[in-house]
């Protein structure tokens, strides 16, 4: 077992509205959130808008703890920020949802959390919601509550109150609602102006979707960072690359799939990337080969891989790219790390077992006690990953529990095979799954998105196995190969391996 905690004193828990009020008092005219070419939001406007939304919701009859669905797209990040803090200021619970959800997925989330209303973006069509559920735009609420500063108490919320329900990506089944308190969301937030995060940047750039844990992290970053949040109404590599090069963009946050698309597109070719000092990758493991390409493309930047989950946040491990520790995912920050046996007992360094993270003010599944018992224990969160911690405290992942391939007498890590595949010059993206085999039980199958223009003969199964022969054991080599135009992914950029397995069956 290894454990680490963040340094410095721990400030008393706060609510998200209190954090917004603090930043507004410090920097009322500073831009907090910008959607490039669409809208900007200063802290003063953020506070005023949140106050107006809170007043309108209270007039409507919102009760303390009522759940409000927030359905927004990328163009409406500023409105989403206003609606989110307005719901929380009124004492409600925000349920962030992507506007790209299918009707059935949206209905499941709203029904599961027993939402009492839905607020959507001004540029988003009225969503198909369960019958009888009130639906408003953020703009309507904002206008309805204008001038109501004296009608809403400074904040109806308390640090221990439920603040947010975020639905998991559903890569392994139907999404679960992960509930977080105000104290959880504000844990580690600065309490002094000189301790604002990302002080080296005027702006931090991202293209994360609303309704994902990565997106919510960016929203909280906007409250706690010196830099403003900058995003796009629609991601394309060329548009993103222009903002990477723009003066003041000192931090860039990506998921591995965006990093690969950006690097392979050529959009960064010839651009000055020297202003970027931090590249942060999250949501999925960053293949070492991709990290090396990022380090080459951004020579002035520190490349950092973040490992966490919707359930474990804000606990995480961070790893600055180090060629001598290519496969490590880092040491703990903002919480504690443990590798344990099946009974939850800590294991010594170097021993493989279940990975657990622990954060102050832990989260929990909403209305799912059976899942809570399987995942949460005394503040610890079972990550669903298998890994080990070395003598220096670095975590190495073997695989997801459900993704390990049992082939004959061997167990194969899909992460290890995927990392080797990413070293191939013609491979843009890769994912590995187990498929049924009549003798071995399961066989290793690789799905690849070729890097254009690609020589298809160079990516034949025999050629690929020959490339991997010096990198992997024979039982790890793919027995089946599928070339795709794109991998099936969810909103957070994670590969949907269940869908991928089905493709091999077709």
C-alpha positions as CSV (number, residue, x, y, z in Angstrom):
1,X,0.0,0.0,0.0
2,X,1.0,3.6,-0.6
3,X,-0.7,6.7,0.4
4,X,-0.2,10.5,-0.1
5,X,-2.1,13.6,0.6
6,X,-1.9,17.1,-0.6
7,X,0.3,19.5,1.3
8,X,-0.7,22.6,3.2
9,X,-3.6,23.3,5.6
10,X,-7.1,22.2,4.8
11,X,-9.6,25.0,4.6
12,X,-13.2,24.5,6.0
13,X,-15.6,23.0,3.4
14,X,-17.4,25.5,1.2
15,X,-20.3,25.5,-1.2
16,X,-20.0,26.1,-5.0
17,X,-22.0,29.4,-4.7
18,X,-19.6,30.5,-1.9
19,X,-16.7,29.8,-4.2
20,X,-18.3,31.8,-7.0
21,X,-19.1,34.7,-4.6
22,X,-15.4,34.7,-3.5
23,X,-14.1,34.9,-7.1
24,X,-16.6,37.6,-8.0
25,X,-15.5,39.7,-5.2
26,X,-11.8,39.3,-6.3
27,X,-12.2,39.6,-10.0
28,X,-15.7,40.8,-11.0
29,X,-14.7,41.9,-14.5
30,X,-12.4,39.0,-15.4
31,X,-13.6,36.6,-18.0
32,X,-14.3,33.2,-16.4
33,X,-15.7,31.2,-19.4
34,X,-15.4,31.8,-23.1
35,X,-16.9,29.9,-26.0
36,X,-14.8,31.1,-28.9
37,X,-16.7,33.3,-31.3
38,X,-20.0,32.8,-29.4
39,X,-20.0,34.3,-25.8
40,X,-18.0,35.3,-22.8
41,X,-18.9,35.2,-19.2
42,X,-17.3,37.4,-16.5
43,X,-17.5,36.5,-12.8
44,X,-19.9,39.5,-12.2
45,X,-22.2,38.3,-15.0
46,X,-21.9,34.7,-13.7
47,X,-23.0,35.7,-10.2
48,X,-25.8,38.0,-11.4
49,X,-27.1,35.3,-13.8
50,X,-26.9,32.6,-11.1
51,X,-28.8,34.9,-8.7
52,X,-31.5,35.5,-11.3
53,X,-31.9,31.8,-12.1
54,X,-32.0,30.9,-8.4
55,X,-34.8,33.5,-7.8
56,X,-36.8,32.2,-10.7
57,X,-36.5,28.7,-9.5
58,X,-37.6,29.6,-6.0
59,X,-40.6,31.5,-7.3
60,X,-41.5,28.4,-9.3
61,X,-41.4,26.4,-6.2
62,X,-38.1,24.6,-6.1
63,X,-37.6,22.9,-2.8
64,X,-34.3,22.2,-1.1
65,X,-32.7,19.1,-2.7
66,X,-34.9,19.1,-5.8
67,X,-33.0,17.7,-8.8
68,X,-32.9,19.8,-12.0
69,X,-31.8,18.4,-15.3
70,X,-29.4,20.7,-17.2
71,X,-29.3,19.8,-20.9
72,X,-26.8,21.9,-22.8
73,X,-24.5,21.6,-25.8
74,X,-21.0,23.0,-26.5
75,X,-22.3,26.4,-27.8
76,X,-24.0,27.1,-24.5
77,X,-21.2,26.6,-22.0
78,X,-21.7,30.1,-20.5
79,X,-25.4,29.5,-20.1
80,X,-24.7,26.1,-18.6
81,X,-22.4,27.7,-16.0
82,X,-25.1,30.2,-15.1
83,X,-27.8,27.6,-14.8
84,X,-25.6,25.2,-12.8
85,X,-24.7,27.8,-10.2
86,X,-28.2,29.1,-10.1
87,X,-29.7,25.7,-9.3
88,X,-27.1,25.2,-6.5
89,X,-27.6,28.7,-5.1
90,X,-31.3,28.0,-4.8
91,X,-30.5,24.8,-2.8
92,X,-31.3,22.4,-5.7
93,X,-29.2,19.6,-7.2
94,X,-27.7,20.0,-10.7
95,X,-27.9,17.1,-13.1
96,X,-25.6,18.0,-16.1
97,X,-26.7,16.2,-19.3
98,X,-25.3,16.2,-22.8
99,X,-27.6,17.4,-25.6
100,X,-26.3,14.4,-27.6
101,X,-28.0,11.9,-25.4
102,X,-30.6,9.6,-27.1
103,X,-34.2,10.1,-26.0
104,X,-34.1,6.8,-24.0
105,X,-30.8,7.7,-22.3
106,X,-32.2,11.2,-21.3
107,X,-35.5,9.7,-20.1
108,X,-33.5,7.1,-18.0
109,X,-31.4,9.8,-16.3
110,X,-34.3,12.1,-15.6
111,X,-36.5,9.3,-14.3
112,X,-33.8,7.7,-12.2
113,X,-32.9,10.9,-10.3
114,X,-36.6,11.9,-10.1
115,X,-35.9,15.3,-11.7
116,X,-38.5,18.0,-11.0
117,X,-37.7,20.2,-14.0
118,X,-35.3,20.5,-17.0
119,X,-33.4,23.6,-18.0
120,X,-31.8,23.6,-21.5
121,X,-29.7,25.9,-23.6
122,X,-31.1,28.8,-25.6
123,X,-29.6,27.2,-28.8
124,X,-30.9,23.7,-27.9
125,X,-34.3,22.5,-29.1
126,X,-36.8,21.6,-26.4
127,X,-35.9,18.1,-25.3
128,X,-38.1,15.1,-25.3
129,X,-38.7,14.7,-21.6
130,X,-41.2,12.6,-19.6
131,X,-44.7,13.9,-19.7
132,X,-45.5,16.6,-17.2
133,X,-41.9,17.7,-16.5
134,X,-41.5,21.5,-16.7
135,X,-39.0,22.7,-19.3
136,X,-37.4,26.1,-19.5
137,X,-34.5,27.7,-21.2
138,X,-31.7,29.3,-19.1
139,X,-32.5,32.6,-20.7
140,X,-36.1,32.5,-19.7
141,X,-35.1,31.8,-16.1
142,X,-32.5,34.5,-16.2
143,X,-34.9,37.1,-17.4
144,X,-37.7,36.0,-15.0
145,X,-35.3,36.5,-12.0
146,X,-33.6,39.7,-13.0
147,X,-33.6,42.2,-10.2
148,X,-34.2,39.6,-7.5
149,X,-30.9,40.1,-5.6
150,X,-32.8,40.7,-2.3
151,X,-35.2,37.8,-2.8
152,X,-32.6,35.0,-2.6
153,X,-30.5,34.3,0.5
154,X,-26.8,34.4,-0.2
155,X,-26.9,30.6,-0.6
156,X,-29.5,28.1,0.4
157,X,-27.0,25.3,0.2
158,X,-24.7,23.9,2.9
159,X,-21.3,22.2,2.3
160,X,-22.6,18.7,3.1
161,X,-25.7,19.0,0.9
162,X,-25.9,17.1,-2.3
163,X,-24.9,19.4,-5.2
164,X,-24.6,17.3,-8.3
165,X,-25.6,14.0,-9.9
166,X,-23.4,13.1,-12.8
167,X,-24.2,10.0,-14.9
168,X,-21.3,7.7,-15.7
169,X,-20.3,7.0,-19.2
170,X,-22.0,3.6,-19.3
171,X,-19.0,1.8,-21.0
172,X,-19.8,-1.4,-18.9
173,X,-23.6,-1.1,-18.7
174,X,-26.5,1.3,-18.0
175,X,-25.2,4.6,-16.6
176,X,-25.3,5.1,-12.9
177,X,-25.8,8.5,-11.2
178,X,-22.8,9.6,-9.1
179,X,-23.8,12.0,-6.4
180,X,-21.4,14.6,-5.1
181,X,-21.7,17.1,-2.2
182,X,-20.6,20.8,-2.3
183,X,-17.7,19.8,0.0
184,X,-16.6,17.2,-2.5
185,X,-16.7,19.6,-5.4
186,X,-14.8,22.4,-3.6
187,X,-12.3,20.2,-1.9
188,X,-8.8,21.6,-2.5
189,X,-10.1,24.8,-3.9
190,X,-7.9,27.8,-3.1
191,X,-8.7,30.2,-0.3
192,X,-6.1,32.9,-1.1
193,X,-5.8,34.9,-4.4
194,X,-2.1,33.9,-4.7
195,X,-3.0,30.2,-4.8
196,X,-5.2,30.3,-7.9
197,X,-4.5,27.4,-10.2
198,X,-2.9,27.6,-13.7
199,X,-1.3,31.0,-12.9
200,X,1.0,30.6,-15.9
201,X,-2.0,30.9,-18.3
202,X,-4.4,33.6,-19.4
203,X,-6.7,30.8,-20.7
204,X,-6.9,27.1,-20.5
205,X,-8.3,25.4,-23.6
206,X,-10.4,22.2,-23.7
207,X,-13.1,20.6,-25.8
208,X,-14.8,18.4,-23.2
209,X,-18.5,17.7,-23.4
210,X,-21.0,19.0,-20.8
211,X,-22.3,16.0,-18.8
212,X,-18.9,14.3,-18.4
213,X,-16.6,14.3,-15.4
214,X,-13.9,15.9,-17.4
215,X,-16.3,18.7,-18.4
216,X,-17.3,19.3,-14.8
217,X,-13.7,19.5,-13.8
218,X,-13.2,22.3,-16.4
219,X,-16.2,24.1,-14.9
220,X,-14.7,23.9,-11.4
221,X,-11.4,25.0,-12.9
222,X,-13.1,28.1,-14.1
223,X,-13.9,28.9,-10.5
224,X,-10.5,28.1,-9.1
225,X,-8.0,29.0,-11.7
226,X,-6.4,32.3,-12.6
227,X,-6.8,31.4,-16.2
228,X,-10.2,31.6,-18.0
229,X,-11.8,28.5,-19.5
230,X,-11.8,28.6,-23.3
231,X,-13.7,26.1,-25.5
232,X,-15.2,25.7,-28.9
233,X,-18.8,25.6,-30.1
234,X,-17.7,22.6,-32.2
235,X,-14.4,20.7,-32.1
236,X,-12.3,20.4,-35.3
237,X,-8.5,19.9,-35.2
238,X,-7.9,23.1,-37.2
239,X,-10.1,25.3,-35.0
240,X,-8.5,23.8,-31.9
241,X,-5.0,24.2,-33.2
242,X,-5.7,27.9,-33.9
243,X,-6.6,28.4,-30.3
244,X,-3.6,26.4,-29.1
245,X,-1.4,28.9,-30.9
246,X,-3.3,32.0,-29.8
247,X,-1.5,34.3,-27.3
248,X,-2.3,33.5,-23.7
249,X,-3.2,29.8,-24.2
250,X,-0.8,28.4,-21.6
251,X,-2.7,25.1,-20.7
252,X,-4.4,22.6,-23.0
253,X,-6.6,19.7,-21.7
254,X,-7.4,16.7,-24.0
255,X,-8.5,13.1,-23.9
256,X,-6.3,10.7,-25.7
257,X,-8.6,10.4,-28.8
258,X,-8.5,14.2,-29.2
259,X,-4.7,14.2,-28.8
260,X,-4.3,11.6,-31.6
261,X,-6.8,13.4,-33.9
262,X,-5.0,16.7,-33.4
263,X,-1.5,15.2,-33.9
264,X,-2.6,13.2,-37.0
265,X,-4.5,15.9,-38.7
266,X,-1.5,18.1,-39.4
267,X,-3.3,21.1,-38.0
268,X,-0.4,21.9,-35.6
269,X,2.2,21.7,-38.4
270,X,4.1,25.0,-38.7
271,X,2.3,26.5,-35.7
272,X,4.1,28.1,-32.7
273,X,3.3,25.9,-29.7
274,X,5.9,27.5,-27.4
275,X,3.3,29.3,-25.4
276,X,1.8,26.1,-24.1
277,X,3.3,25.1,-20.8
278,X,0.9,22.3,-19.7
279,X,-0.8,19.5,-21.7
280,X,-3.2,17.6,-19.5
281,X,-4.7,14.3,-20.6
282,X,-7.6,12.6,-18.8
283,X,-10.6,10.2,-19.2
284,X,-8.5,7.2,-20.5
285,X,-4.9,6.0,-20.2
286,X,-2.6,8.0,-22.4
287,X,-0.5,5.6,-24.5
288,X,3.2,6.2,-24.1
289,X,3.7,6.6,-27.8
290,X,1.1,9.4,-27.9
291,X,2.7,11.0,-24.8
292,X,6.0,11.0,-26.6
293,X,4.5,12.7,-29.7
294,X,2.9,15.3,-27.5
295,X,6.2,16.0,-25.9
296,X,7.9,16.4,-29.3
297,X,5.1,18.7,-30.6
298,X,4.9,20.9,-27.5
299,X,8.6,21.2,-26.5
300,X,8.0,23.8,-23.8
301,X,5.1,21.9,-22.2
302,X,4.9,19.5,-19.3
303,X,2.8,16.5,-20.4
304,X,0.6,15.3,-17.5
305,X,-1.6,12.2,-17.4
306,X,-4.5,12.3,-14.9
307,X,-6.0,9.1,-13.6
308,X,-9.4,9.3,-11.7
309,X,-13.0,8.4,-12.2
310,X,-16.4,10.0,-11.9
311,X,-16.8,8.1,-8.6
312,X,-13.4,8.9,-7.1
313,X,-13.0,12.6,-8.0
314,X,-11.3,14.7,-6.9
315,X,-8.9,12.0,-5.8
316,X,-6.5,11.2,-8.7
317,X,-3.0,10.3,-9.6
318,X,-0.9,12.5,-11.8
319,X,2.0,11.5,-14.0
320,X,4.4,13.9,-15.7
321,X,5.6,12.1,-18.8
322,X,8.8,10.4,-18.1
323,X,10.4,8.1,-20.7
324,X,12.0,6.0,-17.9
325,X,8.5,5.3,-16.5
326,X,6.6,5.0,-19.7
327,X,3.7,2.9,-18.3
328,X,3.2,4.6,-14.9
329,X,0.0,6.6,-14.3
330,X,1.5,8.5,-11.4
331,X,1.3,9.1,-7.7
332,X,-1.8,10.3,-5.7
333,X,-2.8,14.0,-5.5
334,X,-5.9,15.2,-3.6
335,X,-6.4,11.9,-1.9
336,X,-5.0,8.5,-1.1
337,X,-4.1,5.4,-3.2
338,X,-4.2,1.8,-2.2
339,X,-3.7,-1.6,-4.0
340,X,-5.6,-4.3,-2.2
341,X,-6.6,-7.9,-2.4
342,X,-10.2,-9.2,-3.1
343,X,-11.1,-8.6,0.6
344,X,-9.9,-5.0,0.5
345,X,-6.8,-5.6,2.5
346,X,-3.7,-3.5,1.5
347,X,-1.0,-5.3,-0.5
348,X,2.7,-4.6,-0.4
349,X,4.5,-2.6,-3.1
350,X,5.0,-4.6,-6.3
351,X,2.0,-6.8,-5.7
352,X,-0.8,-6.7,-8.3
353,X,-4.4,-6.2,-7.0
354,X,-7.5,-4.0,-7.0
355,X,-6.8,-0.2,-7.3
356,X,-8.6,2.0,-4.7
357,X,-8.6,5.8,-4.4
358,X,-9.9,7.8,-1.4
359,X,-10.9,11.5,-1.4
360,X,-12.2,13.8,1.3
361,X,-16.0,14.0,1.3
362,X,-16.5,10.9,-0.9
363,X,-19.1,10.5,-3.6
364,X,-21.7,7.7,-3.9
365,X,-24.1,6.2,-6.3
366,X,-27.5,7.9,-6.2
367,X,-30.3,5.5,-5.2
368,X,-28.2,2.3,-5.7
369,X,-27.2,0.8,-2.4
370,X,-26.1,-2.5,-4.0
371,X,-23.7,-0.7,-6.3
372,X,-22.5,1.4,-3.4
373,X,-21.6,-1.7,-1.3
374,X,-19.6,-3.1,-4.2
375,X,-17.7,0.2,-5.0
376,X,-17.4,2.3,-1.9
377,X,-15.9,1.3,1.4
378,X,-15.1,3.6,4.3
379,X,-14.4,6.5,2.0
380,X,-12.4,4.4,-0.5
381,X,-13.5,3.9,-4.1
382,X,-12.8,0.7,-5.9
383,X,-11.7,1.8,-9.4
384,X,-12.5,-1.4,-11.3
385,X,-8.8,-1.5,-12.4
386,X,-6.1,-3.9,-11.6
387,X,-2.6,-2.5,-11.0
388,X,0.4,-2.3,-8.7
389,X,2.4,0.3,-6.9
390,X,6.2,0.3,-7.1
391,X,8.6,1.1,-4.3
392,X,8.6,4.8,-5.2
393,X,4.8,5.1,-5.0
394,X,4.0,5.1,-8.7
395,X,0.9,3.3,-9.9
396,X,1.0,1.0,-12.9
397,X,-2.3,-0.3,-14.4
398,X,-2.7,-3.8,-15.7
399,X,-6.2,-3.4,-17.0
400,X,-9.9,-3.0,-16.3
401,X,-11.3,-6.0,-14.4
402,X,-13.8,-6.7,-17.2
403,X,-11.3,-6.1,-20.0
404,X,-8.6,-8.6,-19.0
405,X,-8.5,-11.3,-21.6
406,X,-8.2,-14.9,-20.3
407,X,-6.8,-16.9,-23.2
408,X,-5.8,-20.4,-22.5
409,X,-3.7,-20.4,-19.3
410,X,-2.7,-16.8,-19.7
411,X,-4.2,-13.4,-18.8
412,X,-3.6,-10.6,-21.3
413,X,-3.7,-6.9,-20.5
414,X,-5.5,-5.0,-23.2
415,X,-3.7,-1.8,-22.1
416,X,-0.3,-3.4,-22.8
417,X,-1.3,-4.6,-26.2
418,X,-2.9,-1.2,-27.1
419,X,0.3,0.6,-26.0
420,X,2.4,-1.6,-28.3
421,X,-0.1,-1.1,-31.2
422,X,0.2,2.7,-30.8
423,X,3.9,2.4,-31.6
424,X,3.1,1.3,-35.1
425,X,3.6,4.2,-37.6
426,X,0.4,3.4,-39.5
427,X,-1.9,3.1,-36.4
428,X,-3.8,6.2,-35.4
429,X,-6.1,4.6,-32.8
430,X,-6.3,1.1,-31.4
431,X,-8.5,-0.9,-29.0
432,X,-8.2,-4.5,-27.9
433,X,-10.9,-6.8,-26.8
434,X,-11.4,-10.5,-26.1
435,X,-13.6,-12.5,-28.5
436,X,-14.8,-16.1,-28.1
437,X,-12.5,-18.9,-29.1
438,X,-13.5,-22.6,-29.2
439,X,-10.3,-23.9,-27.6
440,X,-8.7,-21.0,-25.7
441,X,-11.9,-19.5,-24.3
442,X,-11.0,-16.1,-25.6
443,X,-8.7,-14.7,-28.2
444,X,-7.0,-11.3,-28.5
445,X,-8.8,-9.1,-31.1
446,X,-7.5,-5.7,-32.2
447,X,-9.6,-2.9,-33.8
448,X,-7.5,-0.3,-35.5
449,X,-8.1,3.1,-37.1
450,X,-5.3,3.5,-39.7
451,X,-3.4,6.7,-40.0
452,X,-4.1,8.2,-43.4
453,X,-2.8,7.7,-46.0
454,X,-2.1,4.1,-44.8
455,X,-0.8,1.1,-46.7
456,X,-3.4,-1.5,-46.0
457,X,-1.0,-4.3,-46.7
458,X,1.2,-2.9,-43.9
459,X,-1.7,-3.4,-41.5
460,X,-2.5,-6.9,-42.5
461,X,-2.8,-9.3,-39.6
462,X,0.5,-11.1,-40.4
463,X,2.4,-7.8,-40.8
464,X,1.0,-6.5,-37.6
465,X,1.9,-9.6,-35.7
466,X,5.4,-9.4,-37.1
467,X,5.7,-5.8,-35.9
468,X,4.6,-6.8,-32.4
469,X,6.7,-9.9,-32.1
470,X,9.6,-8.1,-30.5
471,X,7.3,-6.1,-28.2
472,X,4.8,-8.7,-26.9
473,X,4.7,-12.4,-25.9
474,X,3.2,-14.8,-28.4
475,X,0.0,-15.3,-26.4
476,X,-0.5,-11.5,-26.4
477,X,-0.5,-11.1,-30.2
478,X,-3.8,-10.4,-31.9
479,X,-5.5,-13.3,-33.5
480,X,-8.1,-11.2,-35.2
481,X,-8.0,-7.8,-36.7
482,X,-10.6,-5.2,-37.7
483,X,-9.8,-2.0,-39.6
484,X,-12.3,0.8,-38.9
485,X,-12.9,4.4,-39.9
486,X,-13.4,5.3,-36.2
487,X,-13.7,3.5,-32.9
488,X,-17.1,3.7,-31.0
489,X,-16.7,6.2,-28.2
490,X,-18.9,7.8,-25.6
491,X,-19.1,11.6,-24.9
492,X,-16.1,11.4,-22.7
493,X,-13.9,9.9,-25.4
494,X,-13.8,6.3,-23.9
495,X,-14.0,3.4,-26.2
496,X,-17.3,1.4,-26.0
497,X,-15.7,-2.0,-25.9
498,X,-19.1,-3.8,-25.7
499,X,-20.0,-2.3,-29.1
500,X,-16.6,-3.1,-30.4
501,X,-16.9,-6.8,-29.4
502,X,-20.2,-6.9,-31.3
503,X,-18.5,-5.7,-34.5
504,X,-16.2,-8.7,-34.4
505,X,-19.3,-10.9,-34.3
506,X,-20.8,-9.4,-37.5
